[in-house]
Amino acid sequence: MNRGVPLVGANAGLFCDDAAAESSKGLWDQATNELTMWLCPGKTVRAYTKYVVTFNITNPMLEQSSPAVRLSATGPVPLHRTFLSKPNALYLGVANGTNPLEIVIPRKTQTRNPRTRKPKTENRNRNPKP
């Protein structure tokens, strides 16, 4: 299922959702894990210039390893299609937590408490035997 995804950031206005030609939107394809952005009419980009946009997508409620996530942009000249990087770094205690769409369902782990013995106390109120 394809759906429009809002883009934010200083360069978001350069890109449109092709379906509605709406500025600052891209089109997310759930089947291929790909975000496609079209260069808006009248906008230009320069070669060898970094453009930054950010977007949020909602993760499913199922655990999954990070799939291959692609970004593509379309304009008068084909732009490079690229995969998002996977740093494979620990994040907030989650292995590979920095990878895009890496989903880990928290599990309760049971820890065993060592048995504690009550310290022996002297009964000072005890009557000594005669």
WOBEL-V297543 format. One record per residue. N is the residue number from 1. PSI is psi in degrees with one decimal (none if undefined). Layout:
BEGIN
n->N psi->PSI
n->N psi->PSI
END
This chain:
BEGIN
n->1 psi->129.1
n->2 psi->142.0
n->3 psi->151.8
n->4 psi->138.9
n->5 psi->123.3
n->6 psi->137.7
n->7 psi->143.2
n->8 psi->165.1
n->9 psi->168.6
n->10 psi->-29.7
n->11 psi->5.8
n->12 psi->-34.8
n->13 psi->-9.8
n->14 psi->-23.0
n->15 psi->148.8
n->16 psi->160.9
n->17 psi->114.3
n->18 psi->-37.8
n->19 psi->-41.4
n->20 psi->1.7
n->21 psi->39.0
n->22 psi->127.3
n->23 psi->150.6
n->24 psi->36.2
n->25 psi->149.7
n->26 psi->174.9
n->27 psi->119.0
n->28 psi->126.7
n->29 psi->106.5
n->30 psi->-34.3
n->31 psi->-35.3
n->32 psi->0.4
n->33 psi->49.9
n->34 psi->133.5
n->35 psi->121.4
n->36 psi->133.3
n->37 psi->138.8
n->38 psi->140.5
n->39 psi->125.4
n->40 psi->149.5
n->41 psi->133.9
n->42 psi->-5.1
n->43 psi->152.6
n->44 psi->155.3
n->45 psi->153.0
n->46 psi->146.6
n->47 psi->147.4
n->48 psi->28.0
n->49 psi->135.7
n->50 psi->128.7
n->51 psi->133.0
n->52 psi->126.5
n->53 psi->152.9
n->54 psi->157.2
n->55 psi->156.6
n->56 psi->139.0
n->57 psi->152.4
n->58 psi->126.6
n->59 psi->149.0
n->60 psi->167.7
n->61 psi->14.8
n->62 psi->145.0
n->63 psi->139.2
n->64 psi->149.8
n->65 psi->158.2
n->66 psi->117.4
n->67 psi->172.4
n->68 psi->118.8
n->69 psi->125.9
n->70 psi->149.2
n->71 psi->137.4
n->72 psi->152.3
n->73 psi->142.5
n->74 psi->139.7
n->75 psi->-165.2
n->76 psi->-30.3
n->77 psi->133.8
n->78 psi->134.0
n->79 psi->153.5
n->80 psi->128.9
n->81 psi->135.0
n->82 psi->154.3
n->83 psi->145.2
n->84 psi->143.9
n->85 psi->154.9
n->86 psi->98.2
n->87 psi->-19.0
n->88 psi->38.3
n->89 psi->152.3
n->90 psi->131.8
n->91 psi->121.9
n->92 psi->38.5
n->93 psi->5.4
n->94 psi->121.6
n->95 psi->133.8
n->96 psi->23.4
n->97 psi->-13.0
n->98 psi->-5.2
n->99 psi->140.9
n->100 psi->133.2
n->101 psi->21.8
n->102 psi->120.1
n->103 psi->124.7
n->104 psi->126.1
n->105 psi->122.8
n->106 psi->137.9
n->107 psi->141.5
n->108 psi->126.3
n->109 psi->139.1
n->110 psi->126.7
n->111 psi->143.7
n->112 psi->123.8
n->113 psi->133.1
n->114 psi->146.5
n->115 psi->136.1
n->116 psi->138.5
n->117 psi->142.3
n->118 psi->132.7
n->119 psi->143.0
n->120 psi->133.0
n->121 psi->149.4
n->122 psi->134.7
n->123 psi->100.7
n->124 psi->-12.6
n->125 psi->6.0
n->126 psi->139.4
n->127 psi->128.8
n->128 psi->151.0
n->129 psi->139.1
n->130 psi->none
END
